[in-house]
Amino acid sequence: MAANFNNSAWFYDQLARLVYGRALVNAQVYLIQQITENSKVLIVGGGTGWILEQISMIHPEGLDMVYVEISANMMALSQKRNIGGNKVVFVNDAIENADLLPCFDFVFTPFLLDNFTEENLGILFNSIDKLLKKDGTWLSASFQLTGKWWQWVLLKTMFVFFRLICNVEASKLPDIGRRFADNEYTLVKQKGFFGNFMASRVYKKSI
Ligand SMILES: C[S@@+](CC[C@H](N)C(=O)[O-])C[C@H]1O[C@@H](n2cnc3c(N)ncnc32)[C@H](O)[C@@H]1O
């Protein structure tokens, strides 16, 4: 069952800021700074779309973006965002179903990959991977456990909460790093946020 954040769209950002302060924003702003001018960017699971405004502050024009979001409510909020002179095509569907050309220089998955079971992550990963050009860059932000007890408590709480409200299927974190390694991606840059509970990683595709 797909993780659809429809029911949480109206409070998602407020709750995230309450729990994590600016960390969720900072983890993503770190990644979008990698985007180069006039590039083609695929954003998957952007939520309410605030990231579009952050991207447009860095690149007021010239980007060619596709924004894929499964939740209709999240999508409605995203479409109201100020995108400056950039181009955005909005696709309200699961990325697995989106019919897109493999033309992207960057793909951005902000706190998306950690919502899936190992098996479904494989399907999701492949459907995004095939859209990224050779030598393209995958910007991935996700939660991780680095051995601190409070991370585990927060993670369990999130999984239970979002399972009830949004059908999130994962009950433990899938091995995201292994997917990138198995698919010949090279980790070029990374940074931890919120006591390393959040990891922002920049991967280069080599095949
Ligand atoms: C945990 S939320 C993160 C939202 C946003 N990136 C943020 O950090 O504020 C994950 C988002 O991915 C969307 N999503 C989940 N599965 C998806 C899929 N298969 N294709 C596209 N979007 C998906 C959900 O609807 C939700 O908005």
Ligand as a Chemical Component Dictionary entry (heavy atoms), coordinates in Angstrom:
data_LIG
# 
_chem_comp.id                   LIG 
_chem_comp.type                 NON-POLYMER 
_chem_comp.pdbx_formal_charge   0 
_chem_comp.three_letter_code    LIG 
# 
loop_
_chem_comp_atom.comp_id 
_chem_comp_atom.atom_id 
_chem_comp_atom.alt_atom_id 
_chem_comp_atom.type_symbol 
_chem_comp_atom.charge 
_chem_comp_atom.model_Cartn_x 
_chem_comp_atom.model_Cartn_y 
_chem_comp_atom.model_Cartn_z 
_chem_comp_atom.pdbx_ordinal 
LIG C1  C1  C 0  7.521  11.986 4.595  1  
LIG S1  S1  S 1  6.717  12.948 3.387  2  
LIG C2  C2  C 0  7.959  14.173 3.076  3  
LIG C3  C3  C 0  7.402  15.454 2.497  4  
LIG C4  C4  C 0  8.437  16.539 2.172  5  
LIG N1  N1  N 0  9.497  16.026 1.336  6  
LIG C5  C5  C 0  8.995  17.176 3.419  7  
LIG O1  O1  O 0  10.099 16.811 3.820  8  
LIG O2  O2  O -1 8.326  18.039 3.989  9  
LIG C6  C6  C 0  6.778  11.917 1.949  10 
LIG C7  C7  C 0  5.991  12.460 0.757  11 
LIG O3  O3  O 0  6.141  11.549 -0.335 12 
LIG C8  C8  C 0  4.874  11.353 -0.964 13 
LIG N2  N2  N 0  4.936  10.013 -1.600 14 
LIG C9  C9  C 0  4.941  8.806  -0.972 15 
LIG N3  N3  N 0  5.050  7.800  -1.848 16 
LIG C10 C10 C 0  5.157  8.372  -3.074 17 
LIG C11 C11 C 0  5.313  7.843  -4.403 18 
LIG N4  N4  N 0  5.388  6.532  -4.616 19 
LIG N5  N5  N 0  5.389  8.721  -5.443 20 
LIG C12 C12 C 0  5.310  10.061 -5.212 21 
LIG N6  N6  N 0  5.155  10.618 -3.986 22 
LIG C13 C13 C 0  5.089  9.783  -2.922 23 
LIG C14 C14 C 0  3.865  11.476 0.173  24 
LIG O4  O4  O 0  2.551  11.778 -0.261 25 
LIG C15 C15 C 0  4.497  12.601 1.006  26 
LIG O5  O5  O 0  4.060  13.868 0.593  27 
# 
loop_
_chem_comp_bond.comp_id 
_chem_comp_bond.atom_id_1 
_chem_comp_bond.atom_id_2 
_chem_comp_bond.value_order 
_chem_comp_bond.pdbx_ordinal 
LIG C1  S1  SING 1  
LIG S1  C2  SING 2  
LIG S1  C6  SING 3  
LIG C2  C3  SING 4  
LIG C3  C4  SING 5  
LIG C4  N1  SING 6  
LIG C4  C5  SING 7  
LIG C5  O1  DOUB 8  
LIG C5  O2  SING 9  
LIG C6  C7  SING 10 
LIG C7  O3  SING 11 
LIG C7  C15 SING 12 
LIG O3  C8  SING 13 
LIG C8  N2  SING 14 
LIG C8  C14 SING 15 
LIG N2  C9  SING 16 
LIG N2  C13 SING 17 
LIG C9  N3  DOUB 18 
LIG N3  C10 SING 19 
LIG C10 C11 SING 20 
LIG C10 C13 DOUB 21 
LIG C11 N4  SING 22 
LIG C11 N5  DOUB 23 
LIG N5  C12 SING 24 
LIG C12 N6  DOUB 25 
LIG N6  C13 SING 26 
LIG C14 O4  SING 27 
LIG C14 C15 SING 28 
LIG C15 O5  SING 29 
# 
